[in-house]
Amino acid sequence: MMYHNPVLLSESVDGLNIKESGVYVDVTFGGGGHSTEILKRLGSDGKLFAFDHDEDALENTLDDDRFTLINENFRYIAQYLKFYGIRKVDGILADFGVSSHQFDKAERGFSTRFDADLDMRMSKRNTISAYDVINDYEFDDLRRVFFQYGDLRNANAIAKKVLEDREKSPIKTTERLKGVLARFLPKHREHKILAQIYQAIRIEVNQEIQVIKEFLEQTHSLLDKGGRLSVISYHSLEDRLVKRFIRAGQFEGEPEKDFYGNIDVPFKKVGQMIVPSRQEIQNNNRARSAKLRIAEKL
């Protein structure tokens, strides 16, 4: 598991309630940890499809006749499963976290620990990079990114400082960006604030919120009755989307009620939200903010 240490491994796969002959999808393959565990529980007639649009993840593909790895973004889940003749599945697992490999490979630009080109693309096929966001976005868009995706209350000031400094010369590297924003990074909170800034840029570059919405909206029609959805999220934006979709089948507003006050919901919640144990967090600090929610199609 050098590529990525899977988070909430047993709990998330347990949540799928796997049938030996079932068809399952791991939409965030990464290092293959969750997929490997699913395959252990499948019989000879079972099938597992996995998605990952990061080209590096292809090196981790599993040698198993029951397994198919699709090098695409999971926002296209229904389209690609249809290509393989699959219209209904028994379970879908998603882990929305950035893989350890992406954080640890300096040139990807995901980590605050390294000096690297501003990139942060989860796939090299992405049309924009962190460089484009920092150097091309207008003030209002930059402010939106920092406030909405980084929860930074001083988003206005941060966006203004970026615009001022890029006028002198383009901001090309993570180290230069840190230098530009140094006055917003007090020593006792430097790592936390930098993580929020990087998170905001990364979410914008990869359209993560829109991708999650598009994915979740397809899960109800893809899952067979009684099929399970097992989703791990890492920050409040993601978790709110998942929680609300499971509860109401939509992301905003209130669901419509019938004459008797009942609402037609697509899923029922299975158990309570699950978080990593203290032992798992000690073994893998990147698991500390993970939240697992499980739902079953009605």
C-alpha positions as protocol buffer text, in pm:
chain_id: "A"
residue {
  index: 1
  type: MET
  ca { x: 0 y: 0 z: 0 }
}
residue {
  index: 2
  type: MET
  ca { x: 291 y: 237 z: -70 }
}
residue {
  index: 3
  type: TYR
  ca { x: 75 y: 421 z: -328 }
}
residue {
  index: 4
  type: HIS
  ca { x: -212 y: 483 z: -88 }
}
residue {
  index: 5
  type: ASN
  ca { x: -322 y: 352 z: 249 }
}
residue {
  index: 6
  type: PRO
  ca { x: -698 y: 288 z: 215 }
}
residue {
  index: 7
  type: VAL
  ca { x: -913 y: 464 z: 474 }
}
residue {
  index: 8
  type: LEU
  ca { x: -1195 y: 289 z: 663 }
}
residue {
  index: 9
  type: LEU
  ca { x: -1122 y: -19 z: 455 }
}
residue {
  index: 10
  type: SER
  ca { x: -1327 y: -283 z: 635 }
}
residue {
  index: 11
  type: GLU
  ca { x: -1607 y: -47 z: 732 }
}
residue {
  index: 12
  type: SER
  ca { x: -1663 y: 88 z: 380 }
}
residue {
  index: 13
  type: VAL
  ca { x: -1656 y: -254 z: 215 }
}
residue {
  index: 14
  type: ASP
  ca { x: -1874 y: -403 z: 492 }
}
residue {
  index: 15
  type: GLY
  ca { x: -2121 y: -128 z: 407 }
}
residue {
  index: 16
  type: LEU
  ca { x: -2167 y: -268 z: 57 }
}
residue {
  index: 17
  type: ASN
  ca { x: -2314 y: -590 z: 202 }
}
residue {
  index: 18
  type: ILE
  ca { x: -2147 y: -781 z: -81 }
}
residue {
  index: 19
  type: LYS
  ca { x: -2319 y: -1066 z: -262 }
}
residue {
  index: 20
  type: GLU
  ca { x: -2076 y: -1318 z: -409 }
}
residue {
  index: 21
  type: SER
  ca { x: -2231 y: -1299 z: -757 }
}
residue {
  index: 22
  type: GLY
  ca { x: -2292 y: -924 z: -749 }
}
residue {
  index: 23
  type: VAL
  ca { x: -2163 y: -639 z: -965 }
}
residue {
  index: 24
  type: TYR
  ca { x: -1977 y: -362 z: -782 }
}
residue {
  index: 25
  type: VAL
  ca { x: -1803 y: -35 z: -865 }
}
residue {
  index: 26
  type: ASP
  ca { x: -1509 y: 132 z: -691 }
}
residue {
  index: 27
  type: VAL
  ca { x: -1512 y: 480 z: -844 }
}
residue {
  index: 28
  type: THR
  ca { x: -1186 y: 594 z: -680 }
}
residue {
  index: 29
  type: PHE
  ca { x: -940 y: 310 z: -745 }
}
residue {
  index: 30
  type: GLY
  ca { x: -613 y: 481 z: -643 }
}
residue {
  index: 31
  type: GLY
  ca { x: -380 y: 218 z: -502 }
}
residue {
  index: 32
  type: GLY
  ca { x: -645 y: -53 z: -530 }
}
residue {
  index: 33
  type: GLY
  ca { x: -689 y: -113 z: -157 }
}
residue {
  index: 34
  type: HIS
  ca { x: -1069 y: -100 z: -151 }
}
residue {
  index: 35
  type: SER
  ca { x: -1093 y: -292 z: -480 }
}
residue {
  index: 36
  type: THR
  ca { x: -869 y: -568 z: -350 }
}
residue {
  index: 37
  type: GLU
  ca { x: -1090 y: -610 z: -45 }
}
residue {
  index: 38
  type: ILE
  ca { x: -1407 y: -619 z: -257 }
}
residue {
  index: 39
  type: LEU
  ca { x: -1256 y: -890 z: -480 }
}
residue {
  index: 40
  type: LYS
  ca { x: -1175 y: -1101 z: -173 }
}
residue {
  index: 41
  type: ARG
  ca { x: -1545 y: -1110 z: -94 }
}
residue {
  index: 42
  type: LEU
  ca { x: -1672 y: -1176 z: -447 }
}
residue {
  index: 43
  type: GLY
  ca { x: -1728 y: -1524 z: -587 }
}
residue {
  index: 44
  type: SER
  ca { x: -1616 y: -1647 z: -927 }
}
residue {
  index: 45
  type: ASP
  ca { x: -1924 y: -1499 z: -1094 }
}
residue {
  index: 46
  type: GLY
  ca { x: -1892 y: -1155 z: -936 }
}
residue {
  index: 47
  type: LYS
  ca { x: -1767 y: -847 z: -1120 }
}
residue {
  index: 48
  type: LEU
  ca { x: -1586 y: -533 z: -1010 }
}
residue {
  index: 49
  type: PHE
  ca { x: -1541 y: -220 z: -1219 }
}
residue {
  index: 50
  type: ALA
  ca { x: -1312 y: 58 z: -1099 }
}
residue {
  index: 51
  type: PHE
  ca { x: -1258 y: 416 z: -1214 }
}
residue {
  index: 52
  type: ASP
  ca { x: -955 y: 643 z: -1183 }
}
residue {
  index: 53
  type: HIS
  ca { x: -866 y: 928 z: -1418 }
}
residue {
  index: 54
  type: ASP
  ca { x: -514 y: 963 z: -1276 }
}
residue {
  index: 55
  type: GLU
  ca { x: -284 y: 796 z: -1526 }
}
residue {
  index: 56
  type: ASP
  ca { x: -44 y: 695 z: -1244 }
}
residue {
  index: 57
  type: ALA
  ca { x: -313 y: 471 z: -1092 }
}
residue {
  index: 58
  type: LEU
  ca { x: -307 y: 244 z: -1398 }
}
residue {
  index: 59
  type: GLU
  ca { x: 19 y: 96 z: -1270 }
}
residue {
  index: 60
  type: ASN
  ca { x: -178 y: -55 z: -979 }
}
residue {
  index: 61
  type: THR
  ca { x: -426 y: -249 z: -1190 }
}
residue {
  index: 62
  type: LEU
  ca { x: -525 y: -590 z: -1050 }
}
residue {
  index: 63
  type: ASP
  ca { x: -468 y: -915 z: -1238 }
}
residue {
  index: 64
  type: ASP
  ca { x: -810 y: -1069 z: -1195 }
}
residue {
  index: 65
  type: ASP
  ca { x: -1060 y: -1178 z: -1462 }
}
residue {
  index: 66
  type: ARG
  ca { x: -1343 y: -1034 z: -1254 }
}
residue {
  index: 67
  type: PHE
  ca { x: -1186 y: -686 z: -1254 }
}
residue {
  index: 68
  type: THR
  ca { x: -1196 y: -399 z: -1506 }
}
residue {
  index: 69
  type: LEU
  ca { x: -1016 y: -67 z: -1451 }
}
residue {
  index: 70
  type: ILE
  ca { x: -1151 y: 231 z: -1645 }
}
residue {
  index: 71
  type: ASN
  ca { x: -915 y: 529 z: -1685 }
}
residue {
  index: 72
  type: GLU
  ca { x: -1185 y: 793 z: -1662 }
}
residue {
  index: 73
  type: ASN
  ca { x: -1343 y: 1039 z: -1422 }
}
residue {
  index: 74
  type: PHE
  ca { x: -1626 y: 885 z: -1220 }
}
residue {
  index: 75
  type: ARG
  ca { x: -1856 y: 1167 z: -1328 }
}
residue {
  index: 76
  type: TYR
  ca { x: -1901 y: 946 z: -1640 }
}
residue {
  index: 77
  type: ILE
  ca { x: -1989 y: 633 z: -1444 }
}
residue {
  index: 78
  type: ALA
  ca { x: -2319 y: 550 z: -1619 }
}
residue {
  index: 79
  type: GLN
  ca { x: -2180 y: 615 z: -1969 }
}
residue {
  index: 80
  type: TYR
  ca { x: -1881 y: 384 z: -1926 }
}
residue {
  index: 81
  type: LEU
  ca { x: -2067 y: 108 z: -1745 }
}
residue {
  index: 82
  type: LYS
  ca { x: -2319 y: 109 z: -2029 }
}
residue {
  index: 83
  type: PHE
  ca { x: -2028 y: 63 z: -2274 }
}
residue {
  index: 84
  type: TYR
  ca { x: -1942 y: -258 z: -2084 }
}
residue {
  index: 85
  type: GLY
  ca { x: -2305 y: -371 z: -2093 }
}
residue {
  index: 86
  type: ILE
  ca { x: -2375 y: -289 z: -1729 }
}
residue {
  index: 87
  type: ARG
  ca { x: -2698 y: -105 z: -1649 }
}
residue {
  index: 88
  type: LYS
  ca { x: -2753 y: -210 z: -1288 }
}
residue {
  index: 89
  type: VAL
  ca { x: -2507 y: -274 z: -1005 }
}
residue {
  index: 90
  type: ASP
  ca { x: -2531 y: -402 z: -650 }
}
residue {
  index: 91
  type: GLY
  ca { x: -2301 y: -153 z: -483 }
}
residue {
  index: 92
  type: ILE
  ca { x: -2089 y: 157 z: -539 }
}
residue {
  index: 93
  type: LEU
  ca { x: -1797 y: 267 z: -323 }
}
residue {
  index: 94
  type: ALA
  ca { x: -1639 y: 615 z: -337 }
}
residue {
  index: 95
  type: ASP
  ca { x: -1346 y: 759 z: -142 }
}
residue {
  index: 96
  type: PHE
  ca { x: -1322 y: 1129 z: -226 }
}
residue {
  index: 97
  type: GLY
  ca { x: -978 y: 1182 z: -72 }
}
residue {
  index: 98
  type: VAL
  ca { x: -660 y: 1273 z: -258 }
}
residue {
  index: 99
  type: SER
  ca { x: -432 y: 968 z: -268 }
}
residue {
  index: 100
  type: SER
  ca { x: -113 y: 958 z: -65 }
}
residue {
  index: 101
  type: HIS
  ca { x: 76 y: 914 z: -393 }
}
residue {
  index: 102
  type: GLN
  ca { x: -57 y: 1245 z: -522 }
}
residue {
  index: 103
  type: PHE
  ca { x: 42 y: 1423 z: -201 }
}
residue {
  index: 104
  type: ASP
  ca { x: 384 y: 1259 z: -185 }
}
residue {
  index: 105
  type: LYS
  ca { x: 486 y: 1307 z: -550 }
}
residue {
  index: 106
  type: ALA
  ca { x: 635 y: 1658 z: -530 }
}
residue {
  index: 107
  type: GLU
  ca { x: 589 y: 1750 z: -896 }
}
residue {
  index: 108
  type: ARG
  ca { x: 210 y: 1708 z: -872 }
}
residue {
  index: 109
  type: GLY
  ca { x: 196 y: 2024 z: -660 }
}
residue {
  index: 110
  type: PHE
  ca { x: -63 y: 1894 z: -413 }
}
residue {
  index: 111
  type: SER
  ca { x: 147 y: 1916 z: -98 }
}
residue {
  index: 112
  type: THR
  ca { x: 250 y: 2216 z: 111 }
}
residue {
  index: 113
  type: ARG
  ca { x: 576 y: 2032 z: 192 }
}
residue {
  index: 114
  type: PHE
  ca { x: 743 y: 2065 z: -148 }
}
residue {
  index: 115
  type: ASP
  ca { x: 838 y: 2338 z: -390 }
}
residue {
  index: 116
  type: ALA
  ca { x: 684 y: 2248 z: -725 }
}
residue {
  index: 117
  type: ASP
  ca { x: 509 y: 2396 z: -1026 }
}
residue {
  index: 118
  type: LEU
  ca { x: 152 y: 2500 z: -954 }
}
residue {
  index: 119
  type: ASP
  ca { x: -37 y: 2203 z: -1099 }
}
residue {
  index: 120
  type: MET
  ca { x: -277 y: 2007 z: -871 }
}
residue {
  index: 121
  type: ARG
  ca { x: -446 y: 1828 z: -1161 }
}
residue {
  index: 122
  type: MET
  ca { x: -572 y: 1482 z: -1070 }
}
residue {
  index: 123
  type: SER
  ca { x: -543 y: 1395 z: -1439 }
}
residue {
  index: 124
  type: LYS
  ca { x: -304 y: 1545 z: -1690 }
}
residue {
  index: 125
  type: ARG
  ca { x: -601 y: 1570 z: -1925 }
}
residue {
  index: 126
  type: ASN
  ca { x: -756 y: 1844 z: -1710 }
}
residue {
  index: 127
  type: THR
  ca { x: -786 y: 2165 z: -1909 }
}
residue {
  index: 128
  type: ILE
  ca { x: -680 y: 2398 z: -1625 }
}
residue {
  index: 129
  type: SER
  ca { x: -411 y: 2376 z: -1358 }
}
residue {
  index: 130
  type: ALA
  ca { x: -344 y: 2561 z: -1034 }
}
residue {
  index: 131
  type: TYR
  ca { x: -122 y: 2796 z: -1236 }
}
residue {
  index: 132
  type: ASP
  ca { x: -424 y: 2902 z: -1445 }
}
residue {
  index: 133
  type: VAL
  ca { x: -640 y: 2962 z: -1138 }
}
residue {
  index: 134
  type: ILE
  ca { x: -378 y: 3175 z: -963 }
}
residue {
  index: 135
  type: ASN
  ca { x: -260 y: 3370 z: -1267 }
}
residue {
  index: 136
  type: ASP
  ca { x: -569 y: 3405 z: -1485 }
}
residue {
  index: 137
  type: TYR
  ca { x: -875 y: 3423 z: -1258 }
}
residue {
  index: 138
  type: GLU
  ca { x: -1028 y: 3765 z: -1200 }
}
residue {
  index: 139
  type: PHE
  ca { x: -1068 y: 3898 z: -846 }
}
residue {
  index: 140
  type: ASP
  ca { x: -1429 y: 3787 z: -796 }
}
residue {
  index: 141
  type: ASP
  ca { x: -1356 y: 3431 z: -908 }
}
residue {
  index: 142
  type: LEU
  ca { x: -1044 y: 3403 z: -693 }
}
residue {
  index: 143
  type: ARG
  ca { x: -1231 y: 3537 z: -392 }
}
residue {
  index: 144
  type: ARG
  ca { x: -1510 y: 3283 z: -454 }
}
residue {
  index: 145
  type: VAL
  ca { x: -1262 y: 2995 z: -471 }
}
residue {
  index: 146
  type: PHE
  ca { x: -1086 y: 3087 z: -146 }
}
residue {
  index: 147
  type: PHE
  ca { x: -1407 y: 3160 z: 43 }
}
residue {
  index: 148
  type: GLN
  ca { x: -1632 y: 2882 z: -87 }
}
residue {
  index: 149
  type: TYR
  ca { x: -1381 y: 2598 z: -108 }
}
residue {
  index: 150
  type: GLY
  ca { x: -1128 y: 2699 z: 156 }
}
residue {
  index: 151
  type: ASP
  ca { x: -1361 y: 2854 z: 413 }
}
residue {
  index: 152
  type: LEU
  ca { x: -1118 y: 3147 z: 438 }
}
residue {
  index: 153
  type: ARG
  ca { x: -1280 y: 3451 z: 598 }
}
residue {
  index: 154
  type: ASN
  ca { x: -1009 y: 3679 z: 461 }
}
residue {
  index: 155
  type: ALA
  ca { x: -1064 y: 3553 z: 106 }
}
residue {
  index: 156
  type: ASN
  ca { x: -1095 y: 3912 z: -23 }
}
residue {
  index: 157
  type: ALA
  ca { x: -752 y: 4010 z: 110 }
}
residue {
  index: 158
  type: ILE
  ca { x: -589 y: 3689 z: -15 }
}
residue {
  index: 159
  type: ALA
  ca { x: -734 y: 3731 z: -365 }
}
residue {
  index: 160
  type: LYS
  ca { x: -624 y: 4097 z: -375 }
}
residue {
  index: 161
  type: LYS
  ca { x: -267 y: 4008 z: -275 }
}
residue {
  index: 162
  type: VAL
  ca { x: -245 y: 3738 z: -544 }
}
residue {
  index: 163
  type: LEU
  ca { x: -360 y: 3985 z: -809 }
}
residue {
  index: 164
  type: GLU
  ca { x: -109 y: 4248 z: -694 }
}
residue {
  index: 165
  type: ASP
  ca { x: 188 y: 4012 z: -702 }
}
residue {
  index: 166
  type: ARG
  ca { x: 111 y: 3839 z: -1028 }
}
residue {
  index: 167
  type: GLU
  ca { x: 115 y: 4181 z: -1197 }
}
residue {
  index: 168
  type: LYS
  ca { x: 490 y: 4193 z: -1121 }
}
residue {
  index: 169
  type: SER
  ca { x: 554 y: 3843 z: -1257 }
}
residue {
  index: 170
  type: PRO
  ca { x: 357 y: 3519 z: -1293 }
}
residue {
  index: 171
  type: ILE
  ca { x: 325 y: 3303 z: -982 }
}
residue {
  index: 172
  type: LYS
  ca { x: 461 y: 2974 z: -1111 }
}
residue {
  index: 173
  type: THR
  ca { x: 550 y: 2763 z: -806 }
}
residue {
  index: 174
  type: THR
  ca { x: 406 y: 2659 z: -473 }
}
residue {
  index: 175
  type: GLU
  ca { x: 701 y: 2822 z: -295 }
}
residue {
  index: 176
  type: ARG
  ca { x: 636 y: 3154 z: -468 }
}
residue {
  index: 177
  type: LEU
  ca { x: 268 y: 3133 z: -373 }
}
residue {
  index: 178
  type: LYS
  ca { x: 366 y: 3074 z: -9 }
}
residue {
  index: 179
  type: GLY
  ca { x: 590 y: 3380 z: -25 }
}
residue {
  index: 180
  type: VAL
  ca { x: 314 y: 3594 z: -175 }
}
residue {
  index: 181
  type: LEU
  ca { x: 76 y: 3490 z: 103 }
}
residue {
  index: 182
  type: ALA
  ca { x: 331 y: 3495 z: 387 }
}
residue {
  index: 183
  type: ARG
  ca { x: 156 y: 3770 z: 581 }
}
residue {
  index: 184
  type: PHE
  ca { x: -158 y: 3554 z: 604 }
}
residue {
  index: 185
  type: LEU
  ca { x: 38 y: 3260 z: 751 }
}
residue {
  index: 186
  type: PRO
  ca { x: 114 y: 3311 z: 1121 }
}
residue {
  index: 187
  type: LYS
  ca { x: 361 y: 3049 z: 1245 }
}
residue {
  index: 188
  type: HIS
  ca { x: 118 y: 2878 z: 1484 }
}
residue {
  index: 189
  type: ARG
  ca { x: -141 y: 2831 z: 1207 }
}
residue {
  index: 190
  type: GLU
  ca { x: 70 y: 2826 z: 892 }
}
residue {
  index: 191
  type: HIS
  ca { x: 11 y: 2461 z: 802 }
}
residue {
  index: 192
  type: LYS
  ca { x: -367 y: 2477 z: 861 }
}
residue {
  index: 193
  type: ILE
  ca { x: -418 y: 2793 z: 655 }
}
residue {
  index: 194
  type: LEU
  ca { x: -194 y: 2670 z: 374 }
}
residue {
  index: 195
  type: ALA
  ca { x: -392 y: 2344 z: 367 }
}
residue {
  index: 196
  type: GLN
  ca { x: -715 y: 2544 z: 330 }
}
residue {
  index: 197
  type: ILE
  ca { x: -566 y: 2751 z: 47 }
}
residue {
  index: 198
  type: TYR
  ca { x: -435 y: 2444 z: -135 }
}
residue {
  index: 199
  type: GLN
  ca { x: -766 y: 2263 z: -85 }
}
residue {
  index: 200
  type: ALA
  ca { x: -957 y: 2554 z: -236 }
}
residue {
  index: 201
  type: ILE
  ca { x: -735 y: 2568 z: -545 }
}
residue {
  index: 202
  type: ARG
  ca { x: -738 y: 2189 z: -588 }
}
residue {
  index: 203
  type: ILE
  ca { x: -1118 y: 2169 z: -569 }
}
residue {
  index: 204
  type: GLU
  ca { x: -1149 y: 2440 z: -835 }
}
residue {
  index: 205
  type: VAL
  ca { x: -888 y: 2284 z: -1065 }
}
residue {
  index: 206
  type: ASN
  ca { x: -1055 y: 1942 z: -1057 }
}
residue {
  index: 207
  type: GLN
  ca { x: -1418 y: 2063 z: -1037 }
}
residue {
  index: 208
  type: GLU
  ca { x: -1453 y: 1831 z: -740 }
}
residue {
  index: 209
  type: ILE
  ca { x: -1787 y: 1956 z: -608 }
}
residue {
  index: 210
  type: GLN
  ca { x: -1954 y: 1946 z: -949 }
}
residue {
  index: 211
  type: VAL
  ca { x: -1808 y: 1600 z: -1016 }
}
residue {
  index: 212
  type: ILE
  ca { x: -1945 y: 1466 z: -687 }
}
residue {
  index: 213
  type: LYS
  ca { x: -2291 y: 1607 z: -763 }
}
residue {
  index: 214
  type: GLU
  ca { x: -2296 y: 1455 z: -1111 }
}
residue {
  index: 215
  type: PHE
  ca { x: -2182 y: 1122 z: -972 }
}
residue {
  index: 216
  type: LEU
  ca { x: -2434 y: 1106 z: -688 }
}
residue {
  index: 217
  type: GLU
  ca { x: -2721 y: 1197 z: -921 }
}
residue {
  index: 218
  type: GLN
  ca { x: -2646 y: 884 z: -1128 }
}
residue {
  index: 219
  type: THR
  ca { x: -2623 y: 640 z: -839 }
}
residue {
  index: 220
  type: HIS
  ca { x: -2996 y: 593 z: -784 }
}
residue {
  index: 221
  type: SER
  ca { x: -3067 y: 479 z: -1140 }
}
residue {
  index: 222
  type: LEU
  ca { x: -2755 y: 259 z: -1147 }
}
residue {
  index: 223
  type: LEU
  ca { x: -2818 y: 73 z: -822 }
}
residue {
  index: 224
  type: ASP
  ca { x: -3052 y: -222 z: -814 }
}
residue {
  index: 225
  type: LYS
  ca { x: -3317 y: -227 z: -544 }
}
residue {
  index: 226
  type: GLY
  ca { x: -3141 y: -299 z: -216 }
}
residue {
  index: 227
  type: GLY
  ca { x: -2808 y: -194 z: -365 }
}
residue {
  index: 228
  type: ARG
  ca { x: -2568 y: -6 z: -140 }
}
residue {
  index: 229
  type: LEU
  ca { x: -2383 y: 324 z: -167 }
}
residue {
  index: 230
  type: SER
  ca { x: -2073 y: 357 z: 55 }
}
residue {
  index: 231
  type: VAL
  ca { x: -1912 y: 702 z: 49 }
}
residue {
  index: 232
  type: ILE
  ca { x: -1608 y: 844 z: 231 }
}
residue {
  index: 233
  type: SER
  ca { x: -1571 y: 1223 z: 238 }
}
residue {
  index: 234
  type: TYR
  ca { x: -1307 y: 1445 z: 397 }
}
residue {
  index: 235
  type: HIS
  ca { x: -1435 y: 1798 z: 432 }
}
residue {
  index: 236
  type: SER
  ca { x: -1766 y: 1960 z: 516 }
}
residue {
  index: 237
  type: LEU
  ca { x: -1853 y: 2059 z: 157 }
}
residue {
  index: 238
  type: GLU
  ca { x: -1837 y: 1698 z: 42 }
}
residue {
  index: 239
  type: ASP
  ca { x: -2003 y: 1553 z: 349 }
}
residue {
  index: 240
  type: ARG
  ca { x: -2296 y: 1796 z: 333 }
}
residue {
  index: 241
  type: LEU
  ca { x: -2361 y: 1694 z: -28 }
}
residue {
  index: 242
  type: VAL
  ca { x: -2355 y: 1324 z: 57 }
}
residue {
  index: 243
  type: LYS
  ca { x: -2565 y: 1359 z: 372 }
}
residue {
  index: 244
  type: ARG
  ca { x: -2829 y: 1570 z: 202 }
}
residue {
  index: 245
  type: PHE
  ca { x: -2847 y: 1349 z: -108 }
}
residue {
  index: 246
  type: ILE
  ca { x: -2896 y: 1037 z: 101 }
}
residue {
  index: 247
  type: ARG
  ca { x: -3160 y: 1205 z: 312 }
}
residue {
  index: 248
  type: ALA
  ca { x: -3353 y: 1396 z: 44 }
}
residue {
  index: 249
  type: GLY
  ca { x: -3229 y: 1292 z: -300 }
}
residue {
  index: 250
  type: GLN
  ca { x: -3122 y: 1648 z: -379 }
}
residue {
  index: 251
  type: PHE
  ca { x: -2860 y: 1901 z: -278 }
}
residue {
  index: 252
  type: GLU
  ca { x: -3060 y: 2218 z: -215 }
}
residue {
  index: 253
  type: GLY
  ca { x: -3407 y: 2320 z: -104 }
}
residue {
  index: 254
  type: GLU
  ca { x: -3669 y: 2097 z: 50 }
}
residue {
  index: 255
  type: PRO
  ca { x: -3808 y: 1784 z: -118 }
}
residue {
  index: 256
  type: GLU
  ca { x: -4169 y: 1794 z: -229 }
}
residue {
  index: 257
  type: LYS
  ca { x: -4426 y: 1629 z: -3 }
}
residue {
  index: 258
  type: ASP
  ca { x: -4741 y: 1447 z: -106 }
}
residue {
  index: 259
  type: PHE
  ca { x: -5089 y: 1523 z: 29 }
}
residue {
  index: 260
  type: TYR
  ca { x: -5012 y: 1332 z: 348 }
}
residue {
  index: 261
  type: GLY
  ca { x: -4679 y: 1506 z: 410 }
}
residue {
  index: 262
  type: ASN
  ca { x: -4464 y: 1215 z: 295 }
}
residue {
  index: 263
  type: ILE
  ca { x: -4154 y: 1264 z: 80 }
}
residue {
  index: 264
  type: ASP
  ca { x: -4035 y: 1023 z: -188 }
}
residue {
  index: 265
  type: VAL
  ca { x: -3669 y: 958 z: -102 }
}
residue {
  index: 266
  type: PRO
  ca { x: -3442 y: 736 z: -314 }
}
residue {
  index: 267
  type: PHE
  ca { x: -3234 y: 592 z: -30 }
}
residue {
  index: 268
  type: LYS
  ca { x: -3256 y: 489 z: 330 }
}
residue {
  index: 269
  type: LYS
  ca { x: -2965 y: 559 z: 561 }
}
residue {
  index: 270
  type: VAL
  ca { x: -2782 y: 250 z: 689 }
}
residue {
  index: 271
  type: GLY
  ca { x: -2651 y: 301 z: 1042 }
}
residue {
  index: 272
  type: GLN
  ca { x: -2484 y: 618 z: 1163 }
}
residue {
  index: 273
  type: MET
  ca { x: -2193 y: 809 z: 1018 }
}
residue {
  index: 274
  type: ILE
  ca { x: -1867 y: 622 z: 1079 }
}
residue {
  index: 275
  type: VAL
  ca { x: -1531 y: 784 z: 1153 }
}
residue {
  index: 276
  type: PRO
  ca { x: -1187 y: 620 z: 1182 }
}
residue {
  index: 277
  type: SER
  ca { x: -1081 y: 469 z: 1512 }
}
residue {
  index: 278
  type: ARG
  ca { x: -809 y: 630 z: 1719 }
}
residue {
  index: 279
  type: GLN
  ca { x: -581 y: 344 z: 1619 }
}
residue {
  index: 280
  type: GLU
  ca { x: -639 y: 401 z: 1245 }
}
residue {
  index: 281
  type: ILE
  ca { x: -564 y: 773 z: 1282 }
}
residue {
  index: 282
  type: GLN
  ca { x: -243 y: 689 z: 1468 }
}
residue {
  index: 283
  type: ASN
  ca { x: -144 y: 456 z: 1184 }
}
residue {
  index: 284
  type: ASN
  ca { x: -256 y: 693 z: 908 }
}
residue {
  index: 285
  type: ASN
  ca { x: -288 y: 1060 z: 1004 }
}
residue {
  index: 286
  type: ARG
  ca { x: -453 y: 1141 z: 670 }
}
residue {
  index: 287
  type: ALA
  ca { x: -759 y: 945 z: 785 }
}
residue {
  index: 288
  type: ARG
  ca { x: -834 y: 1192 z: 1066 }
}
residue {
  index: 289
  type: SER
  ca { x: -1105 y: 1390 z: 884 }
}
residue {
  index: 290
  type: ALA
  ca { x: -1271 y: 1096 z: 704 }
}
residue {
  index: 291
  type: LYS
  ca { x: -1647 y: 1039 z: 737 }
}
residue {
  index: 292
  type: LEU
  ca { x: -1823 y: 732 z: 600 }
}
residue {
  index: 293
  type: ARG
  ca { x: -2194 y: 731 z: 513 }
}
residue {
  index: 294
  type: ILE
  ca { x: -2381 y: 425 z: 384 }
}
residue {
  index: 295
  type: ALA
  ca { x: -2719 y: 414 z: 213 }
}
residue {
  index: 296
  type: GLU
  ca { x: -2943 y: 151 z: 54 }
}
residue {
  index: 297
  type: LYS
  ca { x: -3166 y: 205 z: -250 }
}
residue {
  index: 298
  type: LEU
  ca { x: -3532 y: 170 z: -167 }
}
